[in-house]
Amino acid sequence: MTTTLAALADPTRRRVVELLSERQPMTTNELAVRFALSRWAVMKHLAVLRDARLVQTLPQGRRRLHFVDRRPLDLVAAWLSRLA
């Protein structure tokens, strides 16, 4: 859970997770156009989210499709609900 919270501490990464939750899958390019960031910067954010197991990436030819993995979010939500 610590890795999940650390990954979500960054506002850009939170927004990536929000976008993917609203509309998945999305390619790296589709995400990059929604931010004032280079494609490489978005890829670095995606790498952190993948390391935290918040995002899964499926290679499809030259494209990469990104999906939210809700399991780490469910663990954080359950923990927060116990505190509320």
N, C-alpha and C positions, 0 to 999 in steps of 0.2 A: 504494500500500500504506500510505502514511503516513496518508491520510484514513481508511482502514479501521481501522487500529489506534487512531487518535484517537477514532473513533466508538465503538469497543468498549472504550475506557478507562473509560467510565461503566458502573457495575454495572446500572443500570436498563436501559440500551440492550442490554447483554449478555443480560439476562433476556428482553427483548422478542425478540431473535434466537432465543434458546433456545425460547421458547414457539412462535414461528412455525415453527421447525424441527420441533417435535413435532407441531404441528397447524396446517396452513395450508389455506385462507386463514382469516384472522381479521379481524373488523371492529374499528374503533377502540374501540367500546363493549366488545366482548369482551375486548380487551386492558386497557382501563381498569379493569374490575372485578377484574382480577387484581393490581392495584397499589393502594396507598394514595395515588393521585394523581388529579387531575382529568383529565377527558377532554382538556382543553387541554394539560396537561403531557405526556400521552402523545402527543398530536399533535406537540408540539415535538420529542420524542425521535424519533418516526417521521420527521420532516423531516430530522434529522441523519443518520439511517440511510439515508434516500433519497438525500441528497446524497453519501453515501459509497458509494452504489450497492449497499448491503447489503439493502435492502428495495425492492420495487416495489409500487405502489399502483394498483389498478384501480377506477375509479369505477363503481358499479353503482346507478343511481338516486340516492337520498340517502345510501346507504352507501358506504363505501370498504373494499375488500378488500385486505389486506396479505399479501404473500408474501416469503419470503427469496429473495434471488438469491445462489446459492452461489459464483458465479465469484470475487468478491473474497476469500471465505473460502478457496477453493482456492489462490489465489495466496499467501496468508499461510501456509497449511498447507505448501505446497511449500517456501517459504522457511525455515520453522521446521524442516522435516525435513532440510534441508541442514545446519542448525546442530547437530542432535542427533547 
